[in-house]
Structures are given as structure tokens and as C-alpha cells.
Amino acid sequence: MKKYNICIVGGGSRYTPDMLAMLCNQKERFPIKKLVLYDNEKERQEKVGKYAEILFREYYPEIEEIIYTTSMKEAFQDIDFALMQIRVGRLKMREMDEKIALKHGCLGQETCGAGGFAYGLRSIPAIIEIINVIRKYSPKCWILNYSNPAAIVAEATKRIFPNDYRIINICDMPIAILDVYAEVLGKKRKDLEPKYFGLNHFGWFTHIYDTKTGEDYLPKLRELLKTPIDVQTEPLFQEPSWSATFEFMSQMINDYDEYLPNTYLQYYLYPHKMLKKQNPEYTRANEVMDGNEKDTFQRLDAVLANGKLKGTEYDIDGSAGCHAEYIVDLATALANNTKEIFLIITKNNGTISNLDPEMMVEVPCRVGSNGVEPLSVGNIPTFYKGLLENQYAYESLTVDAYAEGSKAKALQALVLNRTVVNTNVAKELLEDLINANADYWPKMQ
């Protein structure tokens, strides 16, 4: 079996250790020859890189080379897969996004509302630069992008790299939701095959099939989930904000019981209710910085001090979060032509018949060595069509604002966003975001 050269772009991320563990656990089906970690922050990258050296020495001694670097030229030479998980401005800028939006009485969530807007405008130029350098040194590399906000990033990459089918934009949130469904049903996630349509963080499950029997579990799940559930599938869901998110799913299902919603729809369908839950002094960014990120890097410090994982409390156990597993599954499908079905963000092109063919929709796709093949969804009902068209207009205008340096387009985008709407509020909000993002956004006129 061929061995692959892979690069994790954003190698200093808090997500990287889980991904490295998954690569070790999955080496039989996705063998690696060279591992590269690239990040533009040297200190974080070195810490994760040294952890990787210990991990692979103990669990993957047959790997030929491990590199961690802040040089794009060094990182992107002769790679087969680039797994991209960058966060421009890191959590400090996310905190600013959230708190500026809340100051104006709007939601500032990471991918939704004003927060997603600000983050998107920061992400586009960085991702374009990285893709251009990857293509210079590794023209045929598969680029698996799961950097947020994925919808805005996907719209930008579609426009700038229109014929590059080896750029695949993905998100693990539907997979996390499927993990919950599997837990409720007493199944494993891979026992389930979803049918789904929408935009990223803005979609609905229409069927949940049993992969062996073909039974559709959606009606059963819909009834079970009309009562709030206690989710324990991952440590992530034990954080207060995530636990509340999954508990709130019951209200969405009771109010709109045709399909099963992506959890992020709570921000668009109940913006005022969600706003009342926010603490303007302590946002989700603060929760992550004080929780998961802090815990992850303390764990790395402990492993580096010990010089080992085996026989310690940090020993890997064959499991990892859905984020890591999903990426390895997708890379394996591309490498081995498995033709498995994944939920991918891809150009509509008639997949959802009554929507703009240019939309970057999130739908089931069959994945193999020639890329992704979207599976037909057909027409969708008027309510969902209207929501999606409005949301796509917001996303498209956000990319226009970046491409044209247009303040007018930026304002239009914010006004279209269901979490903002009010023009006077949007004007003031935009001015504050422009000032806060002066080092990241293009100049707007």
C-alpha cells in the first residue's frame, strides 16, 4: 500500500494532538511516509511538534520523517494531503468578534452572524495565500479544508480556484450530530447513512438510514429528540455551551418537525433568545481558552516533561474526537477510492434543483480517487429554500466585500444576516469591526 506525505496546516492547533493520535491508530488503512506540521506561530508549533516526535516514536516508529516548521516552502514540498485547520487571529480575535457584536445587541458566534462575518474576512486572504503556495510546490495535493467559517471560505475558494477539484471544503458538525443520533439509537455512527441538504452550519437531515437494513430512523429520532437529551458522546459536549446547544435542539424539532436541524440553526431561527443567553463578559472564546485549549497544552507540557505517553495517563487508547476521525476517513476515501458517502460543501450545479447552481451547498457526496460526486437532492420546500437563498446572499456579499474592498457590500451582507438585520445597528457594528480587524481585512471604501 502506498505511503503518503501529509501536512497539517495549523499544526499548532489544539485539535492537532487528537488528529496525530488518530493517524497512529489508523496507520493500517492510511499509512504515512512523512508528517509535516506547519504553523506561523513558532512556540506553539514546536510544542506540538515535539509531542508528535514522542507520540510517533512510541506508536508509529516506521514513519520515515517528521518535520515541524514555520516555513511554507519547507512544509509544502512534495505532499499528498494538506489538512487545513487555520484560525486567523486565534481565539483572541474570536473573543473580540463576539464581544463587539454583543455590545451592539447582536450575536457574535464563531461562524454565525457578525462573528462569522468578521472571521470570514480574516480567513479568506490567509487561505488563498496558503493554497497558492501549496499549488506551487505540490500541484496535485489534496487540500482538505475545514477552517471556519467554512461556508464563506468555500465560496471564496470556488471563485478563486474554480477548476481545482482537489480542494475539498468540509465540516465535522454534521458528524458530531450523527454521533448524538447514534448514541440515542444505541448504534454506532457508521451504522447510519444520512440524507442532508443546506449550507454549512445551515442545514437539515431529511433521512437517517440504517446502512444494513435501510430502515429510516428519522421519524423515531424526531419523537425521541422532542424531549431534551443529556449528551455525553465526547468531552466537548460536556462543556456548558455545547450541552445547552444540544438540549435546545428539542425546541427546534418541536417547532419545525419536518426534518432534523443542524444545531447552528438555533442562532438564525431564535436570535433574540440566543442573545439573552450570552454573557458579554465571558463568551464562548473565553470558555475555550480557559477550558479545552488550556487543558490541551497542559497535557502537551506534561508529556514533554515525561518524555513518553505509554504507561502514563496520556496514553492513547484507540479513540479520538469526530473532528480527527472524519478527516482521516475522508483522506482514506480519496486515497483508496472507497466511494464512501460524506457530507461535503460543494457547488450546487443542480444537486438541489430549485436553488442557484452557483451556491456552495452541503450535501451527501460519494468520494473516491477522482474527488467528490454530489448525490441528487431534488427540490426543497419553500420555507427552506427561502432561508437558504437569504443566507447564501449574505455569504456571497461577504466574499464580494473582500474581493472589491467594498464597505457597501459589507453593510449589505450584515443587514441580510438574520442575526443582525437592522441597518443602523449594522452600520455601527461594521465600523467597530473594521477598526478591530485593521491588521487582517482589506481596506474598505
Secondary structure, DSSP 8 states (H G I E B T S, - for coil): ---EEEEEETTTSTTHHHHHHHHHHTTTTS-EEEEEEE-S-HHHHHHHHHHHHHHHHHH-TT--EEEEES-HHHHTTT-SEEEE---TTHHHHHHHHHHHHHHTTS---SSSHHHHHHHHHHHHHHHHHHHHHHHHH-TT-EEEE--SSHHHHHHHHHHHSTT-TTEEEE-SHHHHHHHHHHHHHT--GGGEEEEEEEETTEEEEEEEEETTT--B-HHHHHHHTTS-----SSGGGGSHHHHHHHHHHHHHHHHS-SSEE-TTHHHHHSHHHHHHH--TTS-HHHHHIIIIIHHHHHHHHHHHHHT--TTSTT---S---HHHHHHHHHHHHHHHT--EEEEEEEE-TTSBTTS-TT-EEEEEEEEETTEEEE---B---HHHHHHHHHHHHHHHHHHHHHHHT-HHHHHHHHHHSTTT--HHHHHHHHHHHHHHTTTTS----
